[in-house]
Structure formats: structure tokens, C-alpha cells
Amino acid sequence: MAGSMTFAQWGNDLYTGRRSYPIVARRGLWFSIVGALALASVVILLTKGLTLGIDFRGGTQFTLNSVSTTEQSVGVDAVHDVLPEEEPRVAIIGDSSVRVQTVELDAAETTEVTDALAAAYDVDASSIDVSFVGPIWGQAVSERALWGVIVFVVLAAAFMAIYFRAWRMAAAGILAMLCDLLISAGVYALIGWEVTPSTIIGFLTILGFSLYDKMVVFDKVRENTTGVLEQSRSTYAERANLAVNQTLVRSINTSVVALLPVAGILFVGAFWLGAGTLRDLSLSLFVGIAVGAASSIFLATPLDVTLREKEPKIAEHTASVLAARAELTSEGGHDAELAAAAAGRAQLIPGHHQGTTSQPRRRRGR
């Protein structure tokens, strides 16, 4: 049908340069949006904070199976009957199980709370599973989780710096991944779900996904910008923008394919079927993958361009290209190569090859 465009054709137009979106040129807008989200996440984390699970803070956990009711208020009232000052965390697991978590209790308090829960949920006290997590164990788990994130970030930075041979690109990638982690943590704190070891595994997984996505985009940026200083048709920013457009479809496809099963686990498994043990992992994965995909497109490469344009050689080359282009424009030139360069896709014009030196052609005088 005339005027219609398929997704495949749209992707092909992006790759060949016939269609281009000024993602890098509008980096100020993306930086403002990410900055606002990051600031909101910090405020949420400082005011509301993360809801740490028993594995991190320590305490006593009661698990009741085959209960007659799964009302959370029943468990809260039962604990209040024994410990009026305690605010227990009651979670529903599946259709007929309840998990109640409190601070660390002594033997007598544990027995009283067990009997109160048994009476409230109409089960035998001997069928209630009781487990304890000490504060030392919780502190050790917290430290290991923190070290896991630190080690991942350091190794990722070293790998990107060695692979791309450019510390600025590695810095841009790491900063983008840290923004992914911060915003994901802010969303998690806003919703108020408990942070468990599964949540930490989810955060490490999304860092890995984010790193992979950014590596693909950066690899295309490196390919497009090789020899950029040896020509005068386009700037580093324009060739980097072309790389983002060329990998846009791949980023969208990869993210959608990754989000679909995670969405199934989160919305079908955790919400509909009530598999509460899955929601800690699935929420962190769902939010992190979505945020990581967006940052790979709108944050990572614009950050790289901003850092690279501070290099004297890149800055001088950019100024030279823009000055030559402005001169031709003021003379009323309609050079096809000039028009293509303005769109950031000059290297795709037939007969020209990336990395070759080519001065913009001047129109002959009348």
C-alpha cells in the first residue's frame, strides 16, 4: 500500500541513513530527563528507603501453610496481641500460605507468637515453620551484595576501556549503567517491595544486560568514527548519531524479547497466580531491562559524545567541519554531500568511503 512502511523497511532506512533521528543532537533533553529521574530516585531512597528483607536486617520468620484465610490483617493483629509495639511484615505466598516476619524474638516470644498465629489462622502450631536470621548474617549478606555490585562495575569498566581503547567511552557506559541501577532502585523503593537476595541477583542481571546492549551500540560508534579526523564531511557527533540509529531496531527487538518472559513472570506469575517468591526477581528485571534499553539509546552514546568533544582534536575537527559547512551554506551551495553531512550520514553516500579525506566541493563561479 502506498505511503505505508513496514517495521523492516523502517529499520533498513535507519541503517542506510535514509531516515535519521537527532538523538545525539538533543542530548541536553535526555540529560535533563535522566537527571530528574535520578534526583527523584535519590529523594525516594533517602526519604522512604528500601524495604530490606529478613536476609539483610535479621529477625524471625513464621511460615504458615494451608491456612483458612490469607488476610494480612489477621497476621498483624495476632502479632500485636503478643507484641503491641511490633510492626510485622505479612506476605501472601500462593493461595493458601502466609509469611510473617518480625524482629528477632527470644524463645518465649517466639512460642507466644506461634500460638497466636496458629489460633488466628486456624492451623496447628506444630505445622508453623519458624526460622531465624541473626544480625551478623544479615550484615554479611548486605556486604556481599554491595561487593558484588562494586566488583561487577569495576570489571565492566576495565573490560570496556581495554576493548574500545578509550576511557571516555568506558566512563560513559559505566555512568549510564549506574543511572540504570539508581533509577531501578528508586522504582523498587517507591513500590515498597522487600529487597531480598533475589532482588540483588536481578540487579546484577540487569547490569549485565545493560552492559551488553551498550557494548553493541559502542561497537558501532567505534566502527563509524574510525578515521573521523581524516575527513571533513561529518563530525564525531554526527557519525555517533548514525550508529545509534543503525542499532535502534536491534535495541528495541532485544529489549522486547527480554521483557516479554519477564512480564509473564511478573504479571501472570506474581500478581495473577500469587507466586510471591517470583516477584522480587521479576520486578527488578522488568524495570531494569526497560531502563537499561532506554539508557543505551538516549544516554550512553550522548555521554560519550559529550566527553569526546572535550578532546582538543575532536573539538577542533568539529569546529572546522561546521565552519566549512556554514561557509558553503552562506554561498547558497546545494552540494549533495553537504546535505548528507548535515544529516550525519555522509559516509553512506555512494562513491565515498569512511576514513578518506574529502574537502567539501565549492560551487564554481558564474
C-alpha positions in Angstrom: 0.0 0.0 0.0 1.4 3.4 -1.0 2.5 5.5 1.9 2.8 2.6 4.3 6.0 1.5 5.8 6.8 -1.9 7.4 9.0 -2.2 10.5 11.7 -3.9 8.4 11.7 -1.1 5.9 11.9 1.5 8.8 14.9 -0.4 10.2 16.6 -0.6 6.8 16.1 3.2 6.3 17.7 3.8 9.7 20.7 1.6 8.9 21.3 3.1 5.5 20.8 6.6 6.7 17.8 7.5 4.6 16.0 8.2 7.8 17.7 9.6 10.9 16.6 10.8 14.3 18.7 13.6 16.0 19.2 11.6 19.3 22.7 12.9 20.0 21.9 16.5 19.0 19.1 16.5 21.6 21.3 15.1 24.3 20.5 18.1 26.6 16.9 17.0 26.7 17.8 13.4 27.6 20.3 14.5 30.2 17.6 16.6 31.8 15.1 13.8 31.9 17.7 11.3 33.3 18.8 13.9 35.9 15.3 14.5 37.0 14.6 10.7 37.4 17.9 10.2 39.2 17.2 13.1 41.6 13.7 11.7 42.2 15.2 8.3 42.9 17.7 9.7 45.4 14.9 11.6 47.2 12.8 8.4 47.4 15.7 6.4 48.7 16.6 9.0 51.3 13.0 9.6 52.5 11.3 6.2 52.1 14.2 3.9 51.7 14.4 0.4 50.6 12.4 -2.2 52.4 15.1 -4.7 53.4 14.1 -8.3 53.7 14.9 -10.5 56.7 18.1 -11.8 55.0 19.6 -8.3 55.3 18.1 -7.0 58.6 17.8 -10.2 60.5 14.7 -11.4 62.5 12.3 -14.2 63.0 10.1 -15.6 60.2 6.9 -17.7 60.6 5.6 -19.6 57.6 2.0 -20.9 57.7 0.8 -23.4 55.0 -2.8 -24.4 54.2 -4.4 -21.6 56.2 -8.1 -20.9 56.2 -7.7 -17.2 55.3 -4.9 -15.2 53.7 -5.9 -11.8 55.1 -2.7 -9.8 56.0 -4.6 -8.0 58.8 -5.2 -11.3 60.6 -1.4 -11.9 61.0 -0.8 -8.3 62.0 -3.4 -8.4 64.7 -2.1 -11.8 66.0 1.4 -10.4 66.5 0.0 -7.2 68.1 -1.8 -9.3 70.7 1.6 -10.6 71.9 3.9 -7.7 70.9 1.8 -4.4 70.7 4.8 -2.3 69.6 6.0 -4.7 66.8 5.1 -3.9 63.2 5.3 -7.3 61.4 5.6 -7.8 57.7 2.9 -10.2 56.4 3.2 -11.5 52.8 0.8 -13.8 51.0 2.6 -16.8 49.2 0.3 -18.5 46.7 -3.3 -19.2 47.5 -3.0 -20.7 51.0 0.3 -19.7 52.6 1.3 -16.8 54.7 4.7 -15.5 55.7 5.1 -13.3 58.8 8.4 -11.6 59.6 9.2 -9.8 62.8 12.3 -8.6 64.6 14.5 -11.2 66.3 12.5 -12.7 69.2 13.6 -14.8 72.1 12.3 -18.3 72.8 9.4 -17.3 74.9 8.2 -14.6 72.5 8.6 -17.0 69.6 6.3 -19.5 71.3 3.7 -16.9 72.1 3.6 -15.5 68.6 3.5 -19.0 67.1 0.4 -19.9 69.3 -1.3 -16.6 68.4 -0.8 -17.1 64.7 -2.0 -20.7 64.9 -5.2 -19.5 66.6 -5.7 -16.6 64.2 -5.2 -18.7 61.0 -6.8 -21.8 62.4 -3.9 -24.1 62.0 -1.9 -26.4 64.3 1.0 -24.7 66.0 3.3 -27.6 65.2 2.8 -27.0 61.4 4.2 -23.5 61.5 7.8 -23.3 60.3 9.9 -20.9 62.3 13.3 -19.7 61.1 15.8 -17.2 62.5 18.3 -14.9 60.8 20.8 -13.2 63.0 22.0 -9.6 62.6 25.6 -10.8 61.8 24.3 -13.0 59.0 22.2 -10.1 57.6 25.2 -7.8 57.7 27.3 -10.3 55.9 24.7 -10.7 53.2 24.5 -6.9 52.8 28.2 -6.6 52.4 28.5 -9.4 49.9 25.7 -7.8 47.8 27.5 -4.5 47.9 30.8 -6.0 46.9 29.1 -8.0 44.1 27.9 -4.7 42.5 31.3 -3.0 43.0 33.2 -5.8 41.5 30.9 -6.0 38.5 31.2 -2.3 37.8 35.0 -2.3 38.1 35.4 -5.3 35.9 32.9 -3.9 33.3 34.8 -0.6 33.3 38.2 -2.3 32.8 36.8 -4.5 30.0 35.3 -1.6 28.1 38.4 0.5 28.4 40.6 -2.3 27.1 38.2 -3.4 24.4 37.4 0.1 23.0 40.8 1.6 23.9 39.0 4.7 25.1 38.5 5.5 28.7 35.9 8.2 27.9 33.6 5.6 26.2 34.1 3.3 29.2 33.3 6.1 31.6 30.1 6.9 29.6 29.0 3.3 29.7 29.6 2.9 33.4 27.9 6.2 34.2 24.9 5.1 32.2 24.8 1.7 34.0 24.9 3.4 37.4 22.0 5.6 36.4 20.1 2.4 35.4 20.8 0.9 38.8 19.9 4.1 40.7 16.6 4.6 38.8 15.7 0.9 39.2 16.4 1.1 42.9 14.2 4.2 43.2 11.3 2.5 41.5 11.7 -0.5 43.8 11.7 1.7 46.9 8.7 3.6 45.6 6.7 0.4 45.2 7.8 -0.8 48.6 8.5 -4.4 47.9 11.1 -6.1 50.0 14.7 -6.3 48.9 15.8 -10.0 49.0 18.8 -11.8 47.7 16.7 -12.5 44.6 16.4 -8.7 44.1 20.2 -8.4 44.2 20.5 -11.1 41.6 18.0 -9.3 39.5 20.0 -6.0 39.8 23.2 -7.8 38.8 21.4 -9.4 35.8 20.1 -6.0 34.6 23.6 -4.6 34.8 24.8 -7.4 32.6 22.0 -6.8 30.1 22.7 -3.1 30.1 26.4 -3.7 29.6 25.7 -6.0 26.6 23.3 -3.5 25.0 25.8 -0.6 25.4 28.7 -2.7 24.0 26.7 -3.3 20.8 26.0 0.4 20.4 29.5 1.5 21.2 31.0 -1.1 18.8 29.0 0.6 16.0 30.1 4.0 17.2 33.7 2.9 17.1 33.2 1.5 13.6 31.6 4.7 12.3 34.1 7.1 13.9 37.2 5.3 12.8 39.2 7.8 10.8 36.8 10.6 11.6 39.6 13.2 11.9 40.9 12.3 8.4 37.8 13.6 6.6 35.8 16.9 6.7 32.3 15.8 5.7 30.9 15.0 9.1 31.6 15.4 12.8 32.2 12.8 15.5 28.7 13.6 16.9 27.0 13.0 13.6 28.7 9.7 13.0 27.9 8.6 16.5 24.3 9.6 16.0 24.3 7.4 12.9 25.5 4.5 15.0 22.6 4.9 17.4 20.1 5.0 14.6 21.7 1.9 13.0 21.4 -0.1 16.2 18.0 1.3 17.2 16.0 -1.6 15.8 18.3 -4.2 17.4 18.0 -2.5 20.8 14.2 -2.4 20.5 14.0 -6.1 19.4 16.3 -7.3 22.1 14.5 -5.4 24.8 11.1 -6.6 23.8 12.2 -10.2 23.5 13.8 -9.9 27.0 10.8 -8.1 28.5 8.1 -10.5 27.4 9.0 -13.5 29.5 9.9 -11.3 32.5 6.5 -9.6 32.1 4.9 -13.0 32.1 6.6 -13.9 35.3 5.8 -10.6 37.0 2.2 -10.0 35.9 1.0 -13.6 35.5 3.1 -15.5 38.0 3.4 -12.9 40.8 0.1 -11.0 40.5 -2.4 -13.4 39.0 -1.2 -16.8 40.3 0.1 -15.3 43.5 3.7 -16.7 43.3 5.1 -14.1 45.7 8.6 -15.7 45.6 8.9 -14.6 42.0 8.0 -11.0 42.2 11.3 -9.9 43.9 13.3 -11.1 41.0 10.8 -10.3 38.2 10.2 -6.6 39.3 13.9 -5.8 39.4 14.4 -7.4 36.0 11.4 -5.8 34.3 12.2 -2.2 35.5 16.0 -2.7 34.9 15.7 -4.0 31.4 13.4 -1.2 30.3 15.6 1.5 31.9 18.7 -0.1 30.5 17.4 -0.3 27.0 16.4 3.4 27.1 19.8 4.5 28.5 21.6 2.6 25.8 19.8 4.7 23.2 19.4 8.1 24.8 22.2 8.3 27.4 25.3 6.2 26.7 26.3 7.5 23.3 25.3 11.1 24.0 27.5 10.9 27.1 30.4 9.5 25.1 30.0 12.3 22.5 30.0 15.0 25.3 33.2 13.6 26.8 34.9 13.1 23.4 34.1 16.6 22.3 36.2 17.9 25.2 39.3 16.4 23.4 41.2 19.2 21.6 41.5 17.3 18.4 37.8 16.3 18.3 36.7 19.9 19.2 39.0 21.4 16.6 37.7 19.0 13.9 34.1 19.7 14.8 34.6 23.4 14.6 36.4 23.1 11.2 33.6 20.9 9.7 30.8 23.2 11.0 32.7 26.3 9.8 33.2 24.9 6.3 29.5 23.8 6.2 28.4 27.3 7.2 30.5 28.9 4.6 29.0 26.7 1.8 25.5 27.4 3.1 26.1 31.1 3.1 27.2 30.8 -0.6 23.9 29.1 -1.4 25.5 25.8 -2.2 23.3 22.8 -2.8 26.0 20.2 -2.6 24.5 16.7 -2.1 27.4 15.7 0.1 26.9 18.7 2.3 23.2 18.0 2.8 24.0 14.4 3.7 26.7 15.5 6.2 24.2 17.8 7.8 22.0 14.7 8.5 25.0 12.8 9.9 25.1 10.2 7.2 27.7 11.4 4.7 29.8 8.2 4.9 27.0 6.3 3.2 26.9 8.3 0.0 27.9 6.1 -2.9 31.4 6.6 -4.1 32.7 7.8 -0.7 34.4 5.7 1.9 34.7 6.3 5.6 38.1 7.4 6.7 39.1 9.1 3.4 39.9 12.7 3.2 37.5 14.8 1.3 37.1 18.6 1.3 33.6 20.0 0.6 33.3 21.0 -3.0 32.8 24.6 -3.8 30.4 25.7 -6.5 32.1 27.2 -9.5 31.6 30.9 -10.1 29.3 32.1 -12.7 
